[in-house]
Amino acid sequence: MAVPKKKTSKAKRNQRHAVWKAKAADAANRAMSIGKSVLSGRAQGFVYPVAESEDAES
């Protein structure tokens, strides 16, 4: 099993953790933005299924 050769400093550990948390926050913001654009009808960057209503078919 691989083991580290030297102890990692607290600063390096905290920096890695901050980057990891920032990625999660960025992904959440992007998902919220995509959701808002889908609901407003202005989505252009991707394809998503549109549920057809039964009233339109009659």
Helices and strands as residue ranges (DSSP letters): H 10-40, H 54-57
